[in-house]
Amino acid sequence: MGLLSLAIWTPVFFGVVLLAFGRDDQAHMVRWIALVGAIAGLAVTVPLYTGFELGTASMQFVEKAAWIERFNVHYHLGVDGISLWLVLLTAFINVVVVVASWEAITQRVNQYMGAFLILSGLMIGVFSAQDAMLFYVFFEATLIPMYLIIGIWGGPNKIYAAFKFFLYTLLGSLLMLVALIYLYTESAGSFALADWYQLPLGSTAQTLLFFAFFAAFAVKVPMWPVHTWLPDVHVEAPTGGSAVLAAIMLKLGAYGFLRFSMPILPDASQEWAWLMITLSLIAVIYVGLVAMVQQDMKKLVAYSSVAHMGFVTLGFFVFSDLGMAGGIVQMIAHGFVSAAMFLAIGVLYDRVHSREIADYGGVVNTMPNFTAFALLFVMANAGLPGTAGFVGEWMVILSAVKANFWIGMGAATALIFGAAYSLWMFKRVYLGAPANDNVKGLTDINAREFLVMAVLAIAVLVMGVYPKPFTDVMDASVAELLRHVAISKLN
């Protein structure tokens, strides 16, 4: 079994094992099995990084076996510079979420942990699939564990939120399935992405296919105006569900643009770049303003996620080395920062059982250690230089200014809005005198919570101070993708 198969099926195997332990009186053992499974899943992804060859855009760690021979469907895996860090991020966040959920979940612990482990494996499958049908199967399969996580362990309105999440993302994906079937017939019966990249498609076909893929991927990112499911889902999802949704699942859509829309439909991608840039700027500016008026901490961070993901799609569709690399860096940085923000809100919710900003105030007086971490994460969310949140946004803004000053200007305003809503939330929740008896009675984070916060803080700072290991990996793949799109334009 190859490394990528191990990365996919190790957490899935442990997740299935956990489902066999059905009683909550075995919860202690279940948590340790989940942790071992998550760490094993992360451990098998490390050789992907250490053995990754820089300077080449070709797929590495390739595995290929016949799957559904009648339709020429293959179990075909591989990673390049675009997907490698997303695989590592998925495995890393899975470990963090298992530790963070250690005490928060007391009912059906085996199913909760099992769902997360299986979800982790399926998402790694999305990032490493080189066969379109395999990609589609993994892409759709990720909905099932997340649907259950929201619908079983969510808040009071969890059924509505789970149904909305499932319906939005499924409807978009059905159009993608139509596009995949069309490309299969056009390529004389091949689902291999490498074959599709060489297809000579007409402009009408490219445009129709572009919007079919757009329907699936824009909902997942989510881009404005199909973002409305995200705040509802975040508010109702358990803390771990919110962390994984923001850190990894939103990236599936952005990754789809890089793996499908741009290389298969290069002419349509450039023709409709103005639309993608416009929608990205609306997300960055308008949704940033919407975040400012939120009274619920989770809703505020959910809207800020839409704004931050706007930078990702903006960077992609400026079509420059710096912009595209910046978009990918922003995906990884947002993975660290958004997970940290949601887990920090979870720490407060576990103690006070409220997400309303008005129910807090002066938390620094009773939780000084936790407040120090929260301040770092809030600053990273606002894009402070020296944190992960700055690097990708700076690269995207720089590339946008080079393309068009006013686009860059529009994107740069988001940093102001980001600082406004992040710091205003921090001021109202953490600073001042203790606002009420609940805040006065708070206890600071324990060793387990400190470990979770410290690991994420290190990730945020390391990426902010020294992003070179991240950008080195993706440079060759980004250059090759842009070359492919440019050649198509010349032809």
RAMO-V528234 format. One record per helix or strand of 2 or more residues. SS is the DSSP state (@ for helix, = for strand). FROM is the first residue (numbers start at 1). LEN is the number of residues. If there is no record, write none. Layout:
[[SS:FROM:LEN] [SS:FROM:LEN]]
This chain:
[[@:3:17] [@:24:27] [=:60:9] [@:69:3] [=:73:7] [@:84:17] [@:109:20] [@:132:22] [@:158:29] [@:193:4] [@:203:19] [@:228:9] [@:239:26] [@:266:6] [@:273:20] [@:297:21] [@:321:32] [@:357:3] [@:363:3] [@:368:14] [@:388:16] [@:405:26] [@:437:4] [@:447:19] [@:468:23]]
